[in-house]
């Protein structure tokens, strides 16, 4: 995925990446995407656009190239759709942004930011013109790209010389090689399409099952889809900024997750297990997983309903388990 402001040179770079991919594999097929403004201004639409519409595809067996993905909800929405921007993450919201990022990590998707200085992109945009963005808009947009970079799992920041075409070929090669390595590091997750998160997480959050009766996840097999203020929204937005990129999530009572749990846990490197709720605990115990290997905390749905204002404390409790700090204040949260 190549992200970047208008006039940063994405089109030229993407064309060169595609040329080199065909050169390396003349018979290979490339799936191409171009992401722009959402056609419908709802959370469900953008989650479908960035995740559920492509989740059934095996991205470990395909080559895909995209001109942008979900960054527009952070970089353009604040300026052009302020009514959809409640917390800085546009229609996705913080929870939706994190859910998309965790999905991309589990599929071995590499994200790149193609950077050019403000004066360069302003000069280019002024010279070529644009129907949507004006040169004066670019300062605010560029600052939002910095925010997105700090909020994303980024493979690399690309900074070619503004006036050299020679850089494009080398950059394209770098992108292809880096993307191949990112996918390689996540390739062991190919057999676990019901998992999202870091390929080598610090902690594995184990939930129960999707609540499809209230239309919170019938369109996906993935855990904790954050819509309508549900438990997925509560859980993902509760996680501390310095933790969420280092976790993985699975629902143990969905599909064949119970049967494959030991294999998944092993492939992930045996991270600490945070069991969310008694139903997930019951299944873990039946596998069996020894009690010493997991800590049980309340399910986020329970906390959201009865202790809604303690969201930050709940996230900190998860962080303490992830960091191996299982004594002291977290005793108030630990069920086992």
Rosetta blueprint (number, residue, H / E / L):
1 X L
2 X E
3 X E
4 X L
5 X L
6 X L
7 X L
8 X L
9 X L
10 X H
11 X H
12 X H
13 X H
14 X H
15 X H
16 X H
17 X H
18 X H
19 X H
20 X H
21 X H
22 X H
23 X H
24 X H
25 X L
26 X L
27 X L
28 X L
29 X L
30 X E
31 X E
32 X E
33 X E
34 X E
35 X L
36 X L
37 X L
38 X L
39 X L
40 X L
41 X L
42 X L
43 X H
44 X H
45 X H
46 X H
47 X H
48 X H
49 X H
50 X H
51 X H
52 X H
53 X L
54 X L
55 X L
56 X L
57 X L
58 X L
59 X L
60 X L
61 X L
62 X L
63 X E
64 X E
65 X E
66 X E
67 X E
68 X L
69 X L
70 X L
71 X L
72 X H
73 X H
74 X H
75 X H
76 X L
77 X H
78 X H
79 X H
80 X H
81 X L
82 X H
83 X H
84 X H
85 X L
86 X L
87 X L
88 X L
89 X L
90 X H
91 X H
92 X H
93 X H
94 X H
95 X H
96 X H
97 X H
98 X H
99 X H
100 X H
101 X H
102 X H
103 X H
104 X H
105 X H
106 X H
107 X L
108 X L
109 X L
110 X L
111 X L
112 X E
113 X E
114 X E
115 X L
116 X L
117 X L
118 X H
119 X H
120 X H
121 X H
122 X H
123 X H
124 X H
125 X H
126 X H
127 X H
128 X H
129 X L
130 X L
131 X L
132 X L
133 X L
134 X L
135 X H
136 X H
137 X H
138 X H
139 X H
140 X H
141 X H
142 X H
143 X H
144 X H
145 X H
146 X H
147 X H
148 X H
149 X H
150 X H
151 X L
152 X L
153 X L
154 X L
155 X L
156 X E
157 X E
158 X E
159 X L
160 X L
161 X L
162 X L
163 X L
164 X L
165 X L
166 X H
167 X H
168 X H
169 X H
170 X H
171 X H
172 X H
173 X H
174 X H
175 X H
176 X H
177 X H
178 X H
179 X H
180 X H
181 X H
182 X H
183 X H
184 X H
185 X H
186 X H
187 X H
188 X H
189 X H
190 X L
191 X L
192 X L
193 X L
194 X L
195 X L
196 X E
197 X E
198 X L
199 X L
200 X L
201 X L
202 X L
203 X E
204 X E
205 X E
206 X E
207 X E
208 X L
209 X L
210 X L
211 X L
212 X H
213 X H
214 X H
215 X L
216 X L
217 X L
218 X L
219 X L
220 X L
221 X L
222 X L
223 X L
224 X L
225 X L
226 X L
227 X L
228 X L
229 X L
230 X L
231 X H
232 X H
233 X H
234 X H
235 X H
236 X H
237 X H
238 X H
239 X L
240 X L
241 X L
242 X L
243 X L
244 X H
245 X H
246 X H
247 X E
248 X E
249 X E
250 X E
251 X E
252 X L
253 X L
254 X L
255 X L
256 X L
257 X H
258 X H
259 X H
260 X H
261 X H
262 X H
263 X H
264 X H
265 X H
266 X H
267 X H
268 X L
269 X L
270 X L
271 X L
272 X E
273 X E
274 X E
275 X E
276 X E
277 X L
278 X H
279 X H
280 X H
281 X H
282 X H
283 X H
284 X H
285 X H
286 X H
287 X H
288 X L
289 X L
290 X L
291 X H
292 X H
293 X H
294 X E
295 X E
296 X E
297 X E
298 X L
299 X L
300 X H
301 X H
302 X H
303 X H
304 X H
305 X H
306 X H
307 X L
308 X H
309 X H
310 X H
311 X H
312 X H
313 X H
314 X H
315 X H
316 X H
317 X H
318 X H
319 X H
320 X H
321 X H
322 X H
323 X L
324 X L
325 X L
326 X L
327 X L
328 X H
329 X H
330 X H
331 X H
332 X H
333 X L
334 X E
335 X L
336 X L
